[in-house]
Amino acid sequence: MNALQAAILGLIQGLTEFLPVSSSGHLLLGSFILGLPAPGLSLSVLLHLGTAFATVVMLWDEIVWLLRGLFLPASGRQRARALTIVGLLIVASIPGAMVGLFFGDFLDAIFSSGGVAAVGLILTGFVLRWAGRLSGRHERASADSRIDGHSTPEGQELRSGPSRRTGRRSRRGHGRGSDERLLDTVNLRRAVIVGLSQAVAVIPGISRSGATMASGLVSGMEREDAARFSFLLALPAIFGGALLDFRQAISVGESVVSPLGLLGALVAFAAGIFALSLVFRVVRKGDLSKFAYYCWAAGAASLIYLMFRP
């Protein structure tokens, strides 16, 4: 592997880990179509770490708030909310962890083909389109019911509307009470639904971020709550994947740190920052389903290429 190939793999990993278009599917298709080598264990570890640190940077406020809520809470209610969110993240992580631990090798063996990844991309497109339409109906119904039920003070935003300004819900200056509203549309039922969708996303071509955000929207989460919960949930999965690859690399005597690996990690980190920023902007506008068109085009083009390649 050369520097250009490592950089391309880092770019694919960083962009597609967070954009709802499947990183595993793109890496697999890249090996078939572009002739890219599969990332070795050492490169895989560093690519995972690059995207993990991009997530930490973009969700720094939420992570710091959770840590303070757990260990230095301003109130008992803040600690209770922090414990609840951490508990929901743990519950949602269990299905994917179980599938990865007990069926990971089996699934890799039966699904590691370009055709499966291409079909998975097409299916991801349908999931995104369906979730976008259904969540739009939910939000319109919610807005109508709130307007009919009681008047909204002039200038006050409807919480379910698309005009919420930031992915962090701007807790600064809102007083202690706002601390207890972090991810307040996430509950146990919705977390379980998101966790199950993450488990399904082990199939190449099925986007993890797309599946978890879509299932969050369909289950009733607000747009930005669905995105933030999806990416917070990605952290255990990404760090867990890096840890497993690290242990395997050590067991076979492979060096983990290499110049090419560090290059790939740096590119993955930068691409991940860009991708996360883009996703939050798209989610605020309610345009997540527009990624469906890319998934359909990429999946169909890949299928045609794989069928007619020499």
Backbone hydrogen bonds in HBPLUS format (Angstrom, degrees):
<---DONOR---> <-ACCEPTOR-->    atom                        ^
c    i                          cat <-CA-CA->   ^        H-A-AA   ^      H-
h    n   atom  resd res      DA  || num        DHA   H-A  angle D-A-AA Bond
n    s   type  num  typ     dist DA aas  dist angle  dist       angle   num
A0006-ALA N   A0002-ASN O   3.05 MM   4  6.35 159.5  2.09 152.2 158.3     1
A0007-ALA N   A0003-ALA O   2.92 MM   4  6.13 156.7  1.98 149.3 155.7     2
A0008-ILE N   A0004-LEU O   2.92 MM   4  6.17 156.5  1.97 149.9 156.2     3
A0009-LEU N   A0005-GLN O   2.94 MM   4  6.17 162.6  1.97 150.8 155.3     4
A0010-GLY N   A0006-ALA O   2.96 MM   4  6.17 152.5  2.04 143.4 151.3     5
A0011-LEU N   A0007-ALA O   2.86 MM   4  6.11 151.3  1.94 146.2 154.3     6
A0012-ILE N   A0008-ILE O   2.89 MM   4  6.16 163.3  1.92 154.2 158.0     7
A0013-GLN N   A0009-LEU O   2.91 MM   4  6.04 165.5  1.93 147.8 152.3     8
A0014-GLY N   A0010-GLY O   2.87 MM   4  5.95 167.0  1.88 148.6 152.6     9
A0015-LEU N   A0011-LEU O   3.01 MM   4  6.07 166.2  2.03 150.4 154.1    10
A0016-THR N   A0012-ILE O   2.95 MM   4  5.83 163.0  1.98 149.8 154.7    11
A0017-GLU N   A0013-GLN O   2.97 MM   4  5.62 133.8  2.19 140.4 147.9    12
A0019-LEU N   A0015-LEU O   3.01 MM   4  6.05 163.9  2.03 156.9 160.8    13
A0021-VAL N   A0019-LEU O   2.65 MM   2  5.56 140.7  1.80 109.2  97.3    14
A0026-HIS N   A0022-SER O   3.24 MM   4  6.31 155.4  2.30 133.7 140.0    15
A0027-LEU N   A0023-SER O   2.88 MM   4  6.08 161.9  1.92 155.7 160.6    16
A0028-LEU N   A0024-SER O   2.97 MM   4  6.06 157.1  2.03 144.4 151.0    17
A0029-LEU N   A0025-GLY O   2.85 MM   4  6.00 163.7  1.88 147.6 152.8    18
A0030-GLY N   A0026-HIS O   2.73 MM   4  5.75 145.3  1.85 139.2 149.7    19
A0031-SER N   A0027-LEU O   3.15 MM   4  6.39 144.2  2.28 137.5 145.0    20
A0032-PHE N   A0028-LEU O   3.25 MM   4  6.61 144.2  2.39 140.6 150.1    21
A0032-PHE N   A0029-LEU O   3.13 MM   3  5.03 120.8  2.49  91.6 106.5    22
A0033-ILE N   A0029-LEU O   2.73 MM   4  5.82 175.2  1.74 162.9 164.2    23
A0034-LEU N   A0030-GLY O   2.94 MM   4  5.02 134.2  2.16 118.4 132.3    24
A0036-LEU N   A0030-GLY O   3.27 MM   6  5.82 168.0  2.29 131.7 128.7    25
A0044-SER N   A0040-GLY O   2.84 MM   4  5.94 157.4  1.89 152.4 159.9    26
A0045-VAL N   A0041-LEU O   2.98 MM   4  6.21 155.7  2.04 150.9 156.1    27
A0046-LEU N   A0042-SER O   3.25 MM   4  6.53 164.6  2.28 147.6 150.5    28
A0047-LEU N   A0043-LEU O   2.83 MM   4  6.04 154.7  1.90 153.7 161.3    29
A0048-HIS N   A0044-SER O   3.02 MM   4  6.15 161.6  2.05 147.4 152.0    30
A0049-LEU N   A0045-VAL O   3.01 MM   4  6.31 157.0  2.07 145.6 152.4    31
A0050-GLY N   A0046-LEU O   2.87 MM   4  6.06 152.8  1.94 144.3 151.6    32
A0051-THR N   A0047-LEU O   3.15 MM   4  6.44 162.3  2.18 151.8 154.5    33
A0052-ALA N   A0048-HIS O   2.85 MM   4  6.05 151.1  1.94 147.9 157.4    34
A0053-PHE N   A0049-LEU O   2.93 MM   4  6.09 164.1  1.96 153.7 155.8    35
A0054-ALA N   A0050-GLY O   3.17 MM   4  6.37 142.5  2.32 136.2 146.4    36
A0055-THR N   A0051-THR O   3.08 MM   4  6.36 150.4  2.17 143.2 150.1    37
A0056-VAL N   A0052-ALA O   3.01 MM   4  6.39 154.4  2.08 146.9 154.1    38
A0057-VAL N   A0053-PHE O   3.00 MM   4  6.17 159.9  2.04 145.4 149.8    39
A0058-MET N   A0054-ALA O   3.07 MM   4  6.28 166.9  2.09 149.7 152.9    40
A0059-LEU N   A0055-THR O   2.92 MM   4  5.99 145.6  2.04 149.2 158.2    41
A0063-ILE N   A0059-LEU O   2.98 MM   4  6.22 162.9  2.01 158.7 164.0    42
A0064-VAL N   A0060-TRP O   2.88 MM   4  6.03 169.6  1.89 158.4 161.1    43
A0065-TRP N   A0061-ASP O   2.88 MM   4  6.00 158.8  1.92 146.6 153.4    44
A0066-LEU N   A0062-GLU O   2.95 MM   4  6.16 158.3  1.99 146.4 151.9    45
A0067-LEU N   A0063-ILE O   2.98 MM   4  6.26 161.3  2.02 150.8 155.7    46
A0068-ARG N   A0064-VAL O   2.86 MM   4  6.08 163.8  1.89 154.8 159.4    47
A0069-GLY N   A0065-TRP O   2.78 MM   4  5.91 155.1  1.84 146.9 155.0    48
A0070-LEU N   A0066-LEU O   2.94 MM   4  6.15 141.2  2.10 142.8 152.6    49
A0071-PHE N   A0067-LEU O   2.94 MM   4  6.09 163.3  1.97 152.0 156.2    50
A0072-LEU N   A0068-ARG O   2.64 MM   4  4.61 139.6  1.80 122.8 136.3    51
A0079-ARG N   A0075-SER O   3.17 MM   4  6.55 161.1  2.21 149.1 153.2    52
A0080-ALA N   A0076-GLY O   2.92 MM   4  6.14 156.5  1.98 144.5 151.6    53
A0081-ARG N   A0077-ARG O   2.92 MM   4  6.14 155.0  1.98 144.0 150.3    54
A0082-ALA N   A0078-GLN O   2.91 MM   4  6.16 160.8  1.94 152.2 157.6    55
A0083-LEU N   A0079-ARG O   2.86 MM   4  6.05 164.0  1.88 154.2 158.4    56
A0084-THR N   A0080-ALA O   2.93 MM   4  6.10 150.2  2.02 141.6 150.2    57
A0085-ILE N   A0081-ARG O   2.98 MM   4  6.24 161.4  2.01 152.0 155.7    58
A0086-VAL N   A0082-ALA O   2.99 MM   4  6.22 168.7  2.01 153.8 156.9    59
A0087-GLY N   A0083-LEU O   2.88 MM   4  5.98 156.8  1.93 143.9 151.1    60
A0088-LEU N   A0084-THR O   2.88 MM   4  6.14 153.6  1.95 148.9 156.1    61
A0089-LEU N   A0085-ILE O   2.92 MM   4  6.19 153.5  1.99 150.1 157.4    62
A0090-ILE N   A0086-VAL O   2.96 MM   4  6.23 152.7  2.03 148.2 155.6    63
A0091-VAL N   A0087-GLY O   2.92 MM   4  6.19 165.2  1.95 151.5 155.4    64
A0092-ALA N   A0088-LEU O   2.93 MM   4  6.06 162.0  1.96 146.6 151.7    65
A0093-SER N   A0089-LEU O   3.02 MM   4  6.10 129.5  2.28 134.9 147.4    66
A0093-SER N   A0090-ILE O   3.09 MM   3  5.08 132.5  2.33  95.3 108.6    67
A0094-ILE N   A0091-VAL O   3.28 MM   3  5.49 144.8  2.42 102.3 111.4    68
A0097-ALA N   A0093-SER O   3.08 MM   4  6.17 161.0  2.11 156.4 162.4    69
A0098-MET N   A0094-ILE O   2.91 MM   4  6.04 161.5  1.94 160.8 165.0    70
A0099-VAL N   A0095-PRO O   3.04 MM   4  6.26 163.8  2.07 151.6 155.8    71
A0100-GLY N   A0096-GLY O   2.90 MM   4  6.04 163.2  1.93 148.7 153.9    72
A0101-LEU N   A0097-ALA O   2.92 MM   4  6.02 160.9  1.96 149.2 154.1    73
A0102-PHE N   A0098-MET O   3.03 MM   4  6.03 168.4  2.04 150.9 154.2    74
A0103-PHE N   A0099-VAL O   2.82 MM   4  5.19 147.8  1.92 138.0 146.6    75
A0104-GLY N   A0100-GLY O   3.24 MM   4  4.37 131.5  2.49 110.9 114.0    76
A0107-LEU N   A0103-PHE O   2.83 MM   4  5.98 165.3  1.85 160.6 164.6    77
A0108-ASP N   A0104-GLY O   2.91 MM   4  6.10 156.5  1.97 149.6 156.6    78
A0109-ALA N   A0105-ASP O   3.03 MM   4  6.20 149.0  2.13 142.1 149.9    79
A0110-ILE N   A0106-PHE O   3.14 MM   4  6.45 152.7  2.22 149.3 155.6    80
A0111-PHE N   A0107-LEU O   2.88 MM   4  5.74 144.2  2.01 148.7 157.2    81
A0112-SER N   A0108-ASP O   3.16 MM   4  5.34 123.6  2.49 132.9 136.8    82
A0113-SER N   A0111-PHE O   2.81 MM   2  5.68 137.2  1.99 106.7  94.1    83
A0117-ALA N   A0113-SER O   3.22 MM   4  6.55 162.4  2.25 150.2 154.9    84
A0118-ALA N   A0114-GLY O   2.91 MM   4  6.14 156.1  1.97 150.5 157.0    85
A0119-VAL N   A0115-GLY O   2.98 MM   4  6.19 164.7  2.00 151.5 155.2    86
A0120-GLY N   A0116-VAL O   2.83 MM   4  5.99 154.2  1.90 146.9 155.1    87
A0121-LEU N   A0117-ALA O   2.99 MM   4  6.26 146.9  2.10 143.6 151.5    88
A0122-ILE N   A0118-ALA O   3.18 MM   4  6.54 155.8  2.24 146.0 151.8    89
A0123-LEU N   A0119-VAL O   2.94 MM   4  6.26 159.1  1.98 153.0 158.9    90
A0124-THR N   A0120-GLY O   2.86 MM   4  6.07 152.4  1.94 145.4 153.5    91
A0125-GLY N   A0121-LEU O   3.01 MM   4  6.33 150.0  2.10 145.8 153.2    92
A0126-PHE N   A0122-ILE O   3.21 MM   4  6.65 152.1  2.29 145.9 152.3    93
A0127-VAL N   A0123-LEU O   2.97 MM   4  6.31 157.0  2.02 152.0 158.7    94
A0128-LEU N   A0124-THR O   2.92 MM   4  6.17 163.2  1.95 155.7 159.4    95
A0129-ARG N   A0125-GLY O   3.00 MM   4  6.17 160.9  2.03 148.2 153.7    96
A0130-TRP N   A0126-PHE O   2.92 MM   4  6.02 166.6  1.94 150.3 154.2    97
A0131-ALA N   A0127-VAL O   2.87 MM   4  5.98 163.2  1.90 150.0 155.2    98
A0132-GLY N   A0128-LEU O   2.90 MM   4  5.99 156.3  1.96 145.1 151.7    99
A0133-ARG N   A0129-ARG O   3.13 MM   4  6.36 162.0  2.16 149.4 153.2   100
A0134-LEU N   A0130-TRP O   2.99 MM   4  6.16 167.6  2.01 152.7 156.5   101
A0135-SER N   A0131-ALA O   2.85 MM   4  5.86 166.1  1.87 151.3 155.5   102
A0136-GLY N   A0132-GLY O   3.09 MM   4  6.08 148.7  2.19 136.9 145.4   103
A0137-ARG N   A0133-ARG O   3.12 MM   4  6.43 152.8  2.20 145.5 151.9   104
A0138-HIS N   A0134-LEU O   3.02 MM   4  6.34 156.0  2.08 146.7 153.5   105
A0139-GLU N   A0135-SER O   2.93 MM   4  6.15 159.2  1.97 149.7 154.5   106
A0140-ARG N   A0136-GLY O   3.01 MM   4  6.21 160.0  2.05 147.9 153.3   107
A0141-ALA N   A0137-ARG O   2.93 MM   4  6.09 161.9  1.96 150.1 155.3   108
A0142-SER N   A0138-HIS O   2.86 MM   4  6.05 154.7  1.92 146.7 154.2   109
A0143-ALA N   A0139-GLU O   2.86 MM   4  6.03 162.2  1.90 149.1 153.7   110
A0144-ASP N   A0140-ARG O   2.93 MM   4  6.09 161.9  1.97 148.3 153.4   111
A0145-SER N   A0141-ALA O   2.96 MM   4  6.12 157.2  2.01 145.2 151.3   112
A0146-ARG N   A0142-SER O   3.01 MM   4  6.21 152.1  2.09 146.7 153.9   113
A0147-ILE N   A0143-ALA O   3.00 MM   4  6.19 158.3  2.05 149.7 155.6   114
A0148-ASP N   A0144-ASP O   2.89 MM   4  6.04 159.8  1.93 149.2 155.2   115
A0149-GLY N   A0145-SER O   2.85 MM   4  5.81 146.5  1.96 137.0 146.6   116
A0150-HIS N   A0146-ARG O   3.10 MM   4  6.11 162.7  2.13 145.3 148.3   117
A0156-GLN N   A0153-PRO O   2.99 MM   3  5.55 163.5  2.01 135.0 139.1   118
A0161-GLY N   A0158-LEU O   3.00 MM   3  5.30 158.8  2.05 112.7 119.6   119
A0169-ARG N   A0166-THR O   3.43 MM   3  5.37 168.2  2.44 102.0 105.2   120
A0174-HIS N   A0171-ARG O   3.28 MM   3  5.67 160.1  2.32 134.4 131.8   121
A0178-SER N   A0175-GLY O   3.32 MM   3  5.98 140.4  2.49 112.4 119.9   122
A0179-ASP N   A0176-ARG O   2.90 MM   3  5.39 140.2  2.06 112.2 123.5   123
A0180-GLU N   A0177-GLY O   3.16 MM   3  5.69 146.8  2.28 109.8 117.8   124
A0181-ARG N   A0178-SER O   3.01 MM   3  5.27 163.6  2.03 114.3 117.2   125
A0184-ASP N   A0181-ARG O   3.18 MM   3  4.94 132.3  2.42 135.6 122.4   126
A0186-VAL N   A0183-LEU O   3.09 MM   3  5.61 159.8  2.13 120.4 122.5   127
A0191-ALA N   A0187-ASN O   2.86 MM   4  6.01 156.2  1.92 154.8 162.5   128
A0192-VAL N   A0188-LEU O   2.94 MM   4  6.16 157.3  2.00 153.8 159.0   129
A0193-ILE N   A0189-ARG O   3.10 MM   4  6.38 157.4  2.15 146.4 152.3   130
A0194-VAL N   A0190-ARG O   3.00 MM   4  6.25 160.7  2.04 149.3 154.1   131
A0195-GLY N   A0191-ALA O   2.87 MM   4  6.07 156.8  1.92 147.0 154.0   132
A0196-LEU N   A0192-VAL O   2.92 MM   4  6.16 155.2  1.98 151.3 156.9   133
A0197-SER N   A0193-ILE O   3.09 MM   4  6.35 153.5  2.17 144.9 152.0   134
A0198-GLN N   A0194-VAL O   2.99 MM   4  6.30 146.0  2.11 146.2 155.7   135
A0199-ALA N   A0195-GLY O   3.13 MM   4  6.45 145.1  2.26 141.5 150.4   136
A0200-VAL N   A0196-LEU O   3.17 MM   4  6.54 150.0  2.26 145.2 152.3   137
A0201-ALA N   A0197-SER O   3.17 MM   4  6.39 138.2  2.36 138.1 148.9   138
A0201-ALA N   A0198-GLN O   3.17 MM   3  5.04 126.6  2.47  90.5 104.5   139
A0202-VAL N   A0199-ALA O   3.35 MM   3  5.93 160.6  2.39 114.8 115.6   140
A0203-ILE N   A0200-VAL O   3.29 MM   3  6.40 175.1  2.29 128.7 129.7   141
A0206-ILE N   A0203-ILE O   3.09 MM   3  5.77 162.6  2.12 139.5 144.8   142
A0211-ALA N   A0207-SER O   2.83 MM   4  5.79 159.5  1.87 139.9 146.0   143
A0212-THR N   A0208-ARG O   2.93 MM   4  6.09 165.7  1.95 153.2 157.2   144
A0213-MET N   A0209-SER O   2.93 MM   4  5.91 163.8  1.96 146.4 151.6   145
A0214-ALA N   A0210-GLY O   2.92 MM   4  5.83 158.3  1.97 142.0 149.2   146
A0215-SER N   A0211-ALA O   2.95 MM   4  5.99 162.0  1.98 143.0 148.4   147
A0216-GLY N   A0212-THR O   2.96 MM   4  6.02 148.6  2.06 138.6 147.5   148
A0217-LEU N   A0213-MET O   2.93 MM   4  6.17 158.8  1.97 150.7 155.6   149
A0218-VAL N   A0214-ALA O   2.92 MM   4  6.15 168.3  1.93 154.9 158.1   150
A0219-SER N   A0215-SER O   2.92 MM   4  5.93 148.7  2.02 139.5 147.8   151
A0221-MET N   A0216-GLY O   2.91 MM   5  5.39 155.1  1.97 162.5 154.3   152
A0220-GLY N   A0217-LEU O   3.12 MM   3  5.34 147.8  2.23 102.4 112.0   153
A0226-ALA N   A0222-GLU O   2.86 MM   4  6.05 158.4  1.91 159.2 165.1   154
A0227-ALA N   A0223-ARG O   3.10 MM   4  6.47 152.8  2.18 146.0 153.5   155
A0228-ARG N   A0224-GLU O   2.84 MM   4  5.99 173.1  1.85 153.0 155.2   156
A0229-PHE N   A0225-ASP O   2.85 MM   4  5.84 165.5  1.87 149.1 154.0   157
A0230-SER N   A0226-ALA O   3.04 MM   4  6.00 152.3  2.12 135.3 143.4   158
A0231-PHE N   A0227-ALA O   3.03 MM   4  6.30 158.8  2.08 153.0 157.5   159
A0232-LEU N   A0228-ARG O   2.87 MM   4  6.04 157.3  1.92 152.4 159.2   160
A0233-LEU N   A0229-PHE O   2.89 MM   4  5.92 153.5  1.96 143.5 151.2   161
A0234-ALA N   A0230-SER O   3.04 MM   4  6.26 125.3  2.35 129.9 144.3   162
A0235-LEU N   A0232-LEU O   3.23 MM   3  5.55 141.5  2.38 102.7 112.1   163
A0238-ILE N   A0234-ALA O   2.75 MM   4  5.92 162.2  1.79 164.3 169.5   164
A0239-PHE N   A0235-LEU O   2.91 MM   4  5.97 173.8  1.92 160.1 161.6   165
A0240-GLY N   A0236-PRO O   2.78 MM   4  5.63 145.6  1.90 135.0 146.0   166
A0241-GLY N   A0237-ALA O   2.89 MM   4  6.02 153.4  1.96 140.5 147.3   167
A0242-ALA N   A0238-ILE O   2.97 MM   4  6.26 156.0  2.03 148.2 154.9   168
A0243-LEU N   A0239-PHE O   2.89 MM   4  6.11 154.1  1.95 145.2 152.4   169
A0244-LEU N   A0240-GLY O   2.97 MM   4  6.23 160.4  2.01 151.4 155.9   170
A0245-ASP N   A0241-GLY O   3.04 MM   4  6.23 164.4  2.07 148.1 152.4   171
A0246-PHE N   A0242-ALA O   2.84 MM   4  5.97 150.1  1.92 144.3 153.6   172
A0247-ARG N   A0243-LEU O   2.90 MM   4  6.15 163.2  1.92 152.3 155.7   173
A0248-GLN N   A0244-LEU O   3.02 MM   4  6.23 159.4  2.06 147.3 153.1   174
A0249-ALA N   A0245-ASP O   2.85 MM   4  6.01 154.0  1.91 145.5 153.1   175
A0250-ILE N   A0246-PHE O   2.93 MM   4  6.17 160.9  1.96 153.2 157.9   176
A0251-SER N   A0247-ARG O   2.97 MM   4  6.15 154.1  2.04 143.9 151.3   177
A0252-VAL N   A0248-GLN O   3.17 MM   4  6.41 140.0  2.33 143.4 152.0   178
A0254-GLU N   A0249-ALA O   2.80 MM   5  4.97 156.0  1.86 156.2 151.8   179
A0253-GLY N   A0250-ILE O   3.11 MM   3  4.98 158.5  2.15 101.1 107.4   180
A0262-LEU N   A0258-SER O   2.89 MM   4  6.16 157.6  1.94 157.2 163.1   181
A0263-LEU N   A0259-PRO O   2.98 MM   4  6.21 152.5  2.06 144.7 152.3   182
A0264-GLY N   A0260-LEU O   2.94 MM   4  6.20 164.3  1.97 149.5 153.3   183
A0265-ALA N   A0261-GLY O   2.88 MM   4  6.09 154.8  1.95 146.8 154.1   184
A0266-LEU N   A0262-LEU O   2.94 MM   4  6.10 157.9  1.99 146.3 151.7   185
A0267-VAL N   A0263-LEU O   3.03 MM   4  6.30 162.6  2.06 153.8 158.1   186
A0268-ALA N   A0264-GLY O   2.87 MM   4  6.03 157.6  1.92 145.9 152.9   187
A0269-PHE N   A0265-ALA O   2.83 MM   4  6.02 152.0  1.91 147.6 155.1   188
A0270-ALA N   A0266-LEU O   3.04 MM   4  6.30 168.5  2.06 151.3 153.3   189
A0271-ALA N   A0267-VAL O   2.87 MM   4  6.00 167.4  1.88 154.1 158.3   190
A0272-GLY N   A0268-ALA O   2.81 MM   4  5.80 145.3  1.93 138.5 148.6   191
A0273-ILE N   A0269-PHE O   3.01 MM   4  6.31 153.4  2.08 150.4 156.2   192
A0274-PHE N   A0270-ALA O   3.17 MM   4  6.48 164.5  2.20 149.1 152.7   193
A0275-ALA N   A0271-ALA O   2.87 MM   4  6.07 162.0  1.90 148.6 154.1   194
A0276-LEU N   A0272-GLY O   2.90 MM   4  6.01 165.6  1.92 152.4 155.6   195
A0277-SER N   A0273-ILE O   3.07 MM   4  6.22 162.3  2.10 148.6 153.6   196
A0278-LEU N   A0274-PHE O   2.96 MM   4  6.18 158.1  2.01 150.2 156.5   197
A0279-VAL N   A0275-ALA O   2.90 MM   4  6.12 160.7  1.93 151.7 156.8   198
A0280-PHE N   A0276-LEU O   3.06 MM   4  6.27 165.7  2.08 152.7 155.4   199
A0281-ARG N   A0277-SER O   3.13 MM   4  6.36 156.9  2.19 145.2 151.5   200
A0282-VAL N   A0278-LEU O   2.92 MM   4  6.17 160.4  1.96 153.5 159.1   201
A0283-VAL N   A0279-VAL O   2.78 MM   4  5.95 160.1  1.82 154.2 160.0   202
A0284-ARG N   A0280-PHE O   3.06 MM   4  6.18 158.6  2.10 146.0 150.6   203
A0285-LYS N   A0282-VAL O   3.17 MM   3  5.29 126.1  2.48  97.2 110.5   204
A0287-ASP N   A0282-VAL O   3.05 MM   5  5.33 168.1  2.07 153.5 150.3   205
A0286-GLY N   A0283-VAL O   2.96 MM   3  4.95 151.4  2.05 101.5 110.8   206
A0290-LYS N   A0287-ASP O   2.96 MM   3  5.63 161.4  1.99 120.4 126.4   207
A0291-PHE N   A0288-LEU O   3.15 MM   3  6.03 164.6  2.17 123.6 126.9   208
A0292-ALA N   A0289-SER O   2.91 MM   3  5.40 155.9  1.96 111.4 119.4   209
A0293-TYR N   A0290-LYS O   3.29 MM   3  5.92 144.0  2.43 112.3 117.9   210
A0295-CYS N   A0291-PHE O   3.08 MM   4  6.43 164.7  2.10 154.2 158.3   211
A0296-TRP N   A0292-ALA O   2.90 MM   4  6.16 162.7  1.93 156.2 160.2   212
A0297-ALA N   A0293-TYR O   2.98 MM   4  6.13 164.2  2.00 145.8 150.5   213
A0298-ALA N   A0294-TYR O   2.76 MM   4  5.89 174.3  1.76 162.3 164.1   214
A0299-GLY N   A0295-CYS O   2.88 MM   4  5.84 160.8  1.92 144.8 151.1   215
A0300-ALA N   A0296-TRP O   2.90 MM   4  5.94 165.8  1.92 148.5 153.0   216
A0301-ALA N   A0297-ALA O   2.91 MM   4  5.96 165.8  1.93 149.9 154.6   217
A0302-SER N   A0298-ALA O   2.98 MM   4  6.00 153.1  2.05 140.7 148.3   218
A0303-LEU N   A0299-GLY O   2.97 MM   4  6.19 156.8  2.03 146.5 152.8   219
A0304-ILE N   A0300-ALA O   2.99 MM   4  6.25 164.3  2.01 153.7 157.5   220
A0305-TYR N   A0301-ALA O   2.96 MM   4  6.16 161.9  1.99 146.8 152.1   221
A0306-LEU N   A0302-SER O   2.86 MM   4  6.05 166.1  1.88 153.1 157.1   222
A0307-MET N   A0303-LEU O   2.94 MM   4  6.09 148.1  2.04 147.8 156.2   223
A0308-PHE N   A0304-ILE O   3.12 MM   4  6.24 148.7  2.22 147.3 154.6   224
A0309-ARG N   A0305-TYR O   2.79 MM   4  5.52 116.0  2.20 150.3 161.5   225
